[in-house]
Amino acid sequence: MLTSISLRYLTHLMLLGILTVILVSACNTTTDTSITSRKHPVENCRTVQHVMGSTCIPRNPQRVVTLRVDTLINSLALDVRPIASAYTPGFPIPKYLQGKMDRIENVGSLDAPDIEKILRLKPDLIVSNSGLKGIYQQLSYIAPTVVLNIPYPPPSWKKQLEELAQILGKQDVSQQLMDEYWQRVEKLKQTLGNSRKTIKVSIANTSSEYGIWSYGEKHFSGSVLKDIGLQRPKSQRGDFFYIENMSKEKISDIDGDILFFVSWEREDDKKTLEKLKQSPLWGQLKVFQRNQVCFVGAHWHNADIFAINAILDDLFKCLVNGTNAVA
């Protein structure tokens, strides 16, 4: 069954943990900082609507602070380099992001960003999220603040990119990114031909905390498969994000014509995967017996446009070229 509380926490943990090895250590977290006077009104601003109302933001912000890592990464893709971001420790930086996020400061965690440090950085725009509505007033005293509506399960990766592009005034860049995405999807569809209408593609994961995971059609990776027209095993069809804590006895639910098995690249998770692979139940998977398991990286869990393109890379490698180890 779906366990929304732990899933919501783990989704945030994954998306926000990728900055651990590149960000400066956080100062002591503070959420009750007394900020009593607003900054001077922003000149030459434009008004944007968001879940907390409307805010007039700079037309060309230079010192942006983001409070979600997926927001940070999409900002980079939209040609806006934030000066700082929130994060949650515990995960190494995924390979697909290495070298993209240098010199971006840490302002604390998702649940408790460091208000004082954000103030000292003198941002001209803060991009927050609906999980931090309680400190919106404090943030808006520091700089114009926009709050993205990201509940659980989160919006589609396309909607997240589009909303951020509207806020940053980068709709043209966003459209270019989407055009390139659909061109790549069309190329893969043509390469696969009619086989995409019959091949059943499974996506699963395992972690030391939450056992075996199965990804649904509503997940970011699932939506990419749907755009291509690839089929899913019966257990992964339907409008759900993912299922966690599957028992080993139900491991057959992740079987398919090909299995993309996700690694979060932590040492504990690598050990958990190795233990699973030694289980007799793993050996009973038909996809394993046919050598059709493709081990992939943490990008299969993420919502940013770099992750989506990395997923397409893996699909080309595994479905077209027959390469199994692409993580």
N, C-alpha and C positions, 0 to 999 in steps of 0.2 A: 504494500500500500504506500501511497505518497505520504511523506512526513514533512509538511510544509515548513515547520519551524527550523528543523535541522537543514533542510534543503536550502532555505533562504539564507541561513547562516553560511553554509558551505559555498553557495554561489558567490556571496560577497567575499568570502575568504579567498576563493580561487581568483576572482577577478581583481581583487585588491592586493593579493599577496605577491604579485610578480615583480614588485619594485624592491624587494628586500635587499638584494645584493648591490644595488646601485645607488640607493638613497642615503643621505646623511642621517645619522641617528637622531631620533626625535627628542625634543625637549620634554619636560614633564607636562603631561596633558592637563589642560585647563578648559573647563566649559562654563565657568561663572565669571569670566573676566568682565570688569566694569568698563564699558565703553559708553560714554555719555553724550558725545557730540558727533553728529554726522560730518562726513567730509564735505567739502564745497561741492555744489551741484556740478555735474559733468557737463561741459560745454560740447556742442556739436555731437549730441547723442541721439540715439534712436530708441524708441520704446518697443519692448518685446513683452509678450504675455507668457506667463508661466503659472504653475500651480499655486503660487503664493500671491498672485496679482500681476502687476505690470511694473517693469523697471526700465529706466532709461540708461542704456549702456553705451560705452564709447564705440564709435564706428570702426575704430582700428585699435583694439586693445593691445597693449604691449606687455603687460605684466598680469598674466592670467594664472589663477590658482584653481585647480580642479580637485574635487573631493571624492572622485571615483577613478579607478585606474582605467576602466574601459573608456571613460570620458577623456582622460588624458591621452590615451593612444589614438582615439579617433581625432582628437584635436591636432595631433602631429600629422595624421594623414590629411587633414584639411589645411595644412601649412600654417598652423598656429602652434608655437612651442610654449607651453605653460612654464612658469618659473618654479612651480611647486605642485605637489599633489599629496593626497592622503594615501595610506597603504595599510596593509595588515601583514605582519611578518610571518614567515614560515615556509615560503615557497621560493625556489631559485627562479631567476629570470628565465623564461622560456627561450629556447633557441631562436624562435622566429622574431624576437624583439631585441636580441642582443645588438648593441651599438646604436639603437634608436632613441634611447632615453637618458643619455648622459647629461650631467649638470642640471638635474631636476631635483629640487630639494624636497625633503620629507616634512610634512606638517602634521604628522600623527596618523591615527587610525580612522577608519570609517565611522565608528561609533563615537569617537571623542577626538576630533581634530583639535590641534593646539591653537586656540584663538589668539593668544599672545604672539606666537610666532607668525601667524598669518598677518597680524597687524604690523609687525616689524618689517615684513617683506614689502609692504606698501603696494598691494595689488591694485590694478585699475578695473579688474573684473574677477568675480568669484563664481564658479559654476558648481553649485551644490546639488543635492538630490533630496527626494522626498523622505528619505530616512533621517534627515537632519532638520526637519521643520522646526524643532524646538530651539535651535540656535540661529534661525534665519534672521531675527532682529539684530542679534549681535554681529552677524556677518554683514548685514546690509549697512550697519554703521561704519564698517571698515571700508567697504567699496560696493559699488553696484553688484547685487547678487541675484543670480537666476537659479531657480530650483527646478531640476528635471524631475518628471514624474516617472520613477522607476520602482514599481511595486514588485511583489512576487506572485506568479512568475513574471519576469521582466518583459518589456515590449520586444518586438522583433529587432534583430540587429539593423535592419533597414530603417525602421522607424527611429531608433536611437541615433543613427548617423544623420538622418534627415533633420531631426529636431535640433541637434547640436549645430549642424550647418546653418540653420536659420538663425540661431542665436549668434553665431560668430560671423554671420554675413558671408558665408562661404558656399552658398548654394551652387555656384558654378563648379567649384571643385568637387562637391558632393555628386553632382550630376555626372561629371567626368569619371569619378570612381565607380558609380553605378553602371555607366555605359560600358566601362572596361570589364566589370563583373559579368554583365549579361553577354558580352562578346565571348568571354571565356566559357560561360555556361553553354552557349550555343555551339562552340567548337567541340566541347566534350560530348554534347548530345549527338553531333554529327559523327564523331569518331566512334562512339559506342553503337550507334545505329539502333536497331530494334531490340538489341539485347538489354538495353536499359529498362525496357518495359516488362522484363521477366526476372532479371537478377535481383535477389533479395539481399539488401545491404544492412548489416547489423552494426550498431555502435554500442560499446560497453566500456566500462572503466572499473578499476578496483582501487581502494584506498585503505590505509590502516585503520581509519576511523569508521568508515561507512560501508565496508564490504564491497560487494559487486553492484555495479550500477548499470542500468539500461536506459538509453536515451530515446526519448519520444520524438514524434514529428514536430512538436512545438518548440523543441530545443533549436538553438541557432544552427547547429550542424544538421539537424533533421530538416530544417527549411531549405538548406542548400541541396540536399538530396532530392527534395520535393521539386525544386526548381529544375533540376536536371531530368526528372521523371523516373528516378530510380525507385524500386520497390523496397518495402520493409518487411521483416518477419512479422507474423501475426501479433506477437507479444509487444511489438513496438509501434503498432499502428494506433492512431487515435490522437486526440487533442490533449496531450499531456507533455510536460517538460522532461522529467525523467523519474525513474523508480530507483530507490536506493535500498540497501540492505537485503538484496535478494539472497536467499539461502543457496548454498552450493548444490543442493538437491534440485534447484530450479535453474541450474546453469544452462540447461538445454534451451531456455527461453532466449538466450543470446546467440543461438546458432543461426546460420544463414548461408547464403552462397559465398559471401565474403564478410569477414568481421574486422572492423576497425577498432582496435583496442587501445584506449587512451592511457597515456602515462603522464602524471603530473610532475614527474622528474625529481621527486623527493626520494631520499634514500629509503625511508620507511615504506613508501609505496612500491619502490623497486623490489624490496624484499617480499612484500605482500604478493606482488605479481609472480615472483619466482616460486613462492610457496604454492600459489594457485596452479601454476603450470605443472607442478609435480603431482597434483591431485589426480587420481584415476578418473574423476568426473570430467576434468579438463580433457583428458585423453579420449573421452567418449564423444566429444564435439565433432560433428562431421566436418565442420569448417577447418578444424585443426588437422584432422586426418587427411584432408585434401591439400594441406599447406596453403590455406587461403586466409590466414590471419595476418593482418597488416598492423604492426605496432606503430602508433603515431603519438605525437607530442601534445602538450597542454593546450595548444591552439584549438583543438577540437571542442574544448569546453567554453571558449571565449566568444565575445560578441563584437569585437572591434574588426574593422575592415581588413587589417593586416592578417588577423586570424582566419577570416573567411577566405582570403586568397591563398593562405597556407593550406587550408582544407582542400581547395581546388587543386593545388599542387599535388597533394597526396592522392587525390582521386585519379589524376592523370597517371601517377606513378604506379598505383596498385591495380587500377582497372584496365589501364591501357598497356603499361609496360611490364606489369607483373612483378613489381618490386615489393617485397614484403616488409623490410625494415626501413622505414622512412622517418622515424622520430628523430 
